[in-house]
């Protein structure tokens, strides 16, 4: 199956029951089982992977670890999988964001959903704004403001 890259961003409402409607442009890969996965590197977001993208990630990065012979590998796998949440969107494309994630990220009202190639990231909008400002300052301090990624246009 051809999987589209997840790109762009949109702000959406988190309702009082902790439900978030996935925007139509992002919804297709998340029709079935999906996983909330903690951010990498302590980022102020949570990742949302559809099951196929997660299986690909797991096969590349988690499966090669050896939890039987290496205690650190075992701990890393446990830390990751203990903090993940399985979700299945309802017929309206809504997912329930676990209360622990809502509290940790300070989500309320609006949630910023950003595409990140093979997964989505959910942010508290002010945290995403701060991240973008810090990233712009970092790039400016590096000299040319370039991200090192070639313009595709």
N, C-alpha and C positions, 0 to 999 in steps of 0.2 A: 504494500500500500504506500502510495506517495504521501509523505507527511509534510505539510506546509511549515515553513519557518514561522515562529511566533514573533511578531514584530509590533512596534508601536506601544502606545499606552492609552489608558482611559480611566477616568474616575467613575466608580459605581457605588451604589448605596449598600451598606451593611444594615439589614433590618434588625428590629429589636430581638428577634429570635436567633441572631447570629448567621442568617442566611445571606449569601452573596450570589447575585445572578451573574453568571459568566456572560460577558458581552457576546453578541452573535458572531462577531469576527474572530473570537477566540474559542468558541464553543465546540466546534467539530471534533477536535481530538479528545475532548473530555466528556463524551457522551456516556462512556462506561466508567469503570473503576479508575480512580485517580488517587494520588498520594500527596499530602502535605508533607514537605520535607524541610527540616530546619535550614536556615541560611548557612552558607559556607563563610568562613572567615569572620564570623560574628556580625554579619550584615543585619541591618534593621528591617528584614523582610522574611517572608516564608516562601518557599518554592512550591509550585504545584505542577506535578508531572502526571501526564496520562500514563496508563499502565505500560504501553509499549516503549515510550521514551525512558521510563524508569527501568524497565528490564534491560535496555541497552546500556544505561548508565551503570546499573548494578553489575552487568556482565564485564564491563570494562574496568571498573574501579573497586568493586566490593568482592566479587567472586574470586579474584586472584589472591585475596588475603587468606591467611591460614590460621583460623581460630583455634585449631587443635595444638599447633606447635608454637604459636607466637601469642603470648598474653596480650600484647598491645593490639594486635590485629583483632583478637577476640573482644577487647574492650571497645575498640573503634566501631566494630559491627554492632555490638550491643548498644552503645551510646546512640548510634544513628537510628537503628530500627526501633528502639524504645521510645524515641521522640517523634516518630513518624505517625501520621494518621491516615487511614484509608477512608476515602469518601466516594460516594456515587451520586452524581447530580440527579435531581428530580426531573420530571418532564418539562419543567419551565427553565431548566439549565441552572438551577440554584444548587449551591453546595453549602453545607453548614460548616462554618469556620469554627473549629474547636475553641472553647472558652479559654484554654491555656494560651493559645495563639493570640486571641483577641486581647487578653490582658498583657501578655509579654510585649506585643507591638503597639499597644495603646490604640487599637482600632476602635473607632466609633464614627457613626455617620457615614463618611465617605472612605472608600478604600481605593488606592491607586493600583491598577493592575498593569504590569509592564511585561511585554514580550521579551524573552531572553533565549532566542533561538529554538531550543527544544523544550522549554518549560515557561511557565508564567511566574512572576514574582508579585506578591501582594505586599503593599507598603501602607503605612500611615502617611498621607500626602505630605505633611510637613517634614517627615523624616526623609522622604524621597527628594523633596526640594533641597534639604540640607546636603544630602548626598550629591546631588547634581552640582550644587554650588561648590562644594569641596572638590569635586572631580574637575570642574572647570578651572579652579584655582591651581590645582595640582598640574594640570596640563599647561597652564599659562606659565607656571614656575619652571616647567621643563623646557620652555623656550618658544616653541612654535605653535602651541595649542593643538597640535595634531595628536590624535589618539593612536596613531600607528596603523590604522586600518585604512586601506585604500577606499576612496569614494567610488561607489558602484555606478554612479551616473555617467 
